[in-house]
Amino acid sequence: MNSFFGLEIARRALFTSQKAIDVTGHNIANADTKGYTLQRVVTAAVDPDLGGTRFLPPARALVGCGVTVQNIEQVRNAYLDRQYRKENALKGEWEVKSQGLENIEMFFDESSGSSVTAAISRFIASLNELSKVPDGKEQRTNLLQSGLILTETINHAYSTLKTLQDEHNRAIKDTVTQINSLVKSIASLNEQIERFEIRGDRANDLRDQRNLLLDDLSKLINITAYENSGGHLVIEVSNKTMLEHNTYDLLEAEQAAYNPVTGANDLYNVVWSSSGEPVDVATGTFKGHLDLRDGDPIDNFGIPYLIENLNKLARTLAEEINSIHSSGYTLPHESNGYTSVTGINFFAIPTDGSGNEVPVTAQNISINEEIINNIFNIAASSVEIDGSYGTGNNHIVLDLISLFERNDIPEVGGFNTFYRGILAELGVETNYAKNKYEGQSALVDNIDYNRMSVSAVSIDEELSNLVKYQHSYAAAARMITAIDEALDILINKTGLVGR
Amino acid sequence: MRVTNSMMMRNFLNNLYSNTHKIDKLQRQLSSYKKLNRFSDDPMGYFRSLELKSRLDKIQQYSRNINDATSWLQQTETAVMEMNEIMKVIYENVLNASADTQADVQKNIVANNLIQLKEQIFQIMNTTFGDKYIFGGYNTTKAPFVNTGSEILYNGINLISATSDELSDIMSQKLNYEVGKGSYINVSINGLQVLGAGEDNLFNILDELIVALQNDEPASTFSPYIEKIKARQDNILNVIAEVGGRINRLEFLYERYSLDELNYETIRSSIEDIDMAEVVTKLEMARSVYNAALAVGSNIIQPSLVNFLW
């Protein structure tokens, strides 16, 4: 056996301790780095050296060759990562939904005087005043004003919702850009990791970066990420491979999807750039924006559903009021040549560019020009006003008032109850989305908490490790001193007999 | 479980946020005096409060309509009461004229009295409420009764020669105010309801009487008129009773709505408004919890093994 073998063992121990101290330092330095995973030195005892002899040495008591650093590994739990990414997508979806719905809710604030309900109330009050003084100029002007406020309030509600829909549409395009850039970054990290690890090392810090990007990506869209048998990272979206090592398929947003609100194909449609096939988005912020933008049926609450209901309200309001109003007779006045005519609509019948009639919507509802230009064209009387006898006839106004008390109007039931119904649905949905988001958030936090418990740096632990490695180092150094002293005896003090 | 520094920080921050969130919500409630600031806070409660608000709006509108209708009808009542007084005077005058002992001169005085009274009736029947004529049916802008000298017109129609169609059209003219869901009150008392139509309308009776008095007709001529006048008088008493009845109904409704308004207001307040004492107490509690969390935070964050080694 080699005389200097003990020195070799001690040297390895020194190097290992040093490595461990370095890693501890790295851990402490990165205690606050986002996405940093705790690293540990993996050491192993080295097998006894057989000295290259062809035969077993005579002595059976073989000593091992000390310690060696096998690897620097990350303390990370892949199961928690998978769970985190799965739940994070749902968190993203509900975060977008709860925020989006809260935004809508804010615009529909009923406590303010500018709400649709307040405008309807005002309109009814003006009708009541007119019913008492059907030939009053102020009462007529007041009704016209209330009508204008009502139509403008409905128009405003529409444009607010439309703007929000546009925002979600843009957000979808932004999300596509974000997803693509994340996928590209991950692919280039994959290459770097491979180049690094080909030497047998672990690219821990690059892997941390990649995990962080995967976490970000998981919030945007539903992904499954795993390493295949070749050690290459694979990302799938709804069972379609999006990335494998350094090859990837990007998303594309093309303005081609049908918009139920405008009736045009002006929404972004998201497809795979390789095949042009639509992307199956199951969850994530992507899904949140999609649902809010497109959600039409009741189980998938979204902006088009609200607009559709608002349209229904505007359409029936205009139809019902017009059908009563147009059966009434106007008040003879100097401005209309002292004639009492019938058949005048209260709300304008909208037309398209080529003059064809189109249905009334929340966007285009407005007061008939004839009434805006001359308030005496408001028809309060149920019979023609002959001369100026009969100016007190208020039957049409009373019919209009009772219209707002009816609960059997086709499609809507009652105007007030219908609108309140929309608000209640919005409230329930917002409440649901908020609760869902809070629950999902707590779940993701909990998983992240568990992940931290495994992977995050504990300063106290690192410091106690530091003390441990320091002592190991000192002990290994002491080993060298001991062997040195032994050799000193052998070399300098042996064989001096008789000198 | 291995507890790391970042976990403690995360936990601490989470708790701090949830505390500040609670304080924010309570402060929002205090400053707005409302429990419900968003409808997602309590969708069903919000829905109910909206419903109550619209019901309150309606009740207030009905109350306003009732007030206006009552004023109109009170004006009518005053006018019809005056008519009643005049009828009494006419009745006495005609009774006098029908007595055999009356000399020609006195008949002339009675005739002159009647001419005066007729003029007075004319004015009463053209009474306005504000600038609206109350006895004209739909016609509220022009004086309903017009004396052309040769004939008296009501809304342009000669009362004696009026066809039954014209009359029934006039009688059907109602000025309805809505005073409840689908419930209306007619504020209009038609002039013809008071005066009668056809040969027996009050103006015609008076005209005939005046002519007869001026012609010094014998006393027996007047006795049928006594009956006619009596009939008109009864008619006017009926109208007074009807107006009184309508006013009573309005007063009854008004009381009921005042009570309803109070009740709905109470319910709405219990849904929407905060209990001041409760919210202030909760806020104080949340603040002290927040302070405690901050104090704990300083204990968590500061020390580590670093403070104790070497």
Chai-1 contact restraints between the chains, C-beta under 6 A:
chainA,res_idxA,chainB,res_idxB,connection_type,confidence,min_distance_angstrom,max_distance_angstrom,comment,restraint_id
A,E105,B,R38,contact,1.0,0.0,6.0,A-B,restraint_1
A,E105,B,S40,contact,1.0,0.0,6.0,A-B,restraint_2
A,S121,B,D57,contact,1.0,0.0,6.0,A-B,restraint_3
A,A125,B,Q61,contact,1.0,0.0,6.0,A-B,restraint_4
A,N128,B,Q61,contact,1.0,0.0,6.0,A-B,restraint_5
A,K132,B,D68,contact,1.0,0.0,6.0,A-B,restraint_6
A,S388,B,T141,contact,1.0,0.0,6.0,A-B,restraint_7
A,S388,B,K142,contact,1.0,0.0,6.0,A-B,restraint_8
A,Y389,B,N139,contact,1.0,0.0,6.0,A-B,restraint_9
A,Y389,B,N155,contact,1.0,0.0,6.0,A-B,restraint_10
A,G390,B,Y138,contact,1.0,0.0,6.0,A-B,restraint_11
A,T391,B,T141,contact,1.0,0.0,6.0,A-B,restraint_12
A,G392,B,Y138,contact,1.0,0.0,6.0,A-B,restraint_13
A,G392,B,T140,contact,1.0,0.0,6.0,A-B,restraint_14
A,G392,B,L175,contact,1.0,0.0,6.0,A-B,restraint_15
A,N393,B,Y138,contact,1.0,0.0,6.0,A-B,restraint_16
A,L398,B,N176,contact,1.0,0.0,6.0,A-B,restraint_17
A,I401,B,E178,contact,1.0,0.0,6.0,A-B,restraint_18
A,E405,B,K181,contact,1.0,0.0,6.0,A-B,restraint_19
A,N416,B,S54,contact,1.0,0.0,6.0,A-B,restraint_20
A,R420,B,L50,contact,1.0,0.0,6.0,A-B,restraint_21
A,A424,B,P43,contact,1.0,0.0,6.0,A-B,restraint_22
A,A424,B,F47,contact,1.0,0.0,6.0,A-B,restraint_23
A,G427,B,F39,contact,1.0,0.0,6.0,A-B,restraint_24
A,G427,B,S40,contact,1.0,0.0,6.0,A-B,restraint_25
A,G427,B,P43,contact,1.0,0.0,6.0,A-B,restraint_26
A,G427,B,Y46,contact,1.0,0.0,6.0,A-B,restraint_27
A,V428,B,P43,contact,1.0,0.0,6.0,A-B,restraint_28
A,T430,B,S40,contact,1.0,0.0,6.0,A-B,restraint_29
A,N431,B,S40,contact,1.0,0.0,6.0,A-B,restraint_30
A,N431,B,P43,contact,1.0,0.0,6.0,A-B,restraint_31
A,M452,B,T4,contact,1.0,0.0,6.0,A-B,restraint_32
A,M452,B,S6,contact,1.0,0.0,6.0,A-B,restraint_33
A,M452,B,M7,contact,1.0,0.0,6.0,A-B,restraint_34
A,S453,B,M1,contact,1.0,0.0,6.0,A-B,restraint_35
A,S453,B,R2,contact,1.0,0.0,6.0,A-B,restraint_36
A,A456,B,T4,contact,1.0,0.0,6.0,A-B,restraint_37
A,A456,B,S6,contact,1.0,0.0,6.0,A-B,restraint_38
A,S458,B,T4,contact,1.0,0.0,6.0,A-B,restraint_39
A,S458,B,N5,contact,1.0,0.0,6.0,A-B,restraint_40
A,I459,B,N5,contact,1.0,0.0,6.0,A-B,restraint_41
A,I459,B,S304,contact,1.0,0.0,6.0,A-B,restraint_42
A,D460,B,S304,contact,1.0,0.0,6.0,A-B,restraint_43
A,D460,B,L305,contact,1.0,0.0,6.0,A-B,restraint_44
A,L463,B,L305,contact,1.0,0.0,6.0,A-B,restraint_45
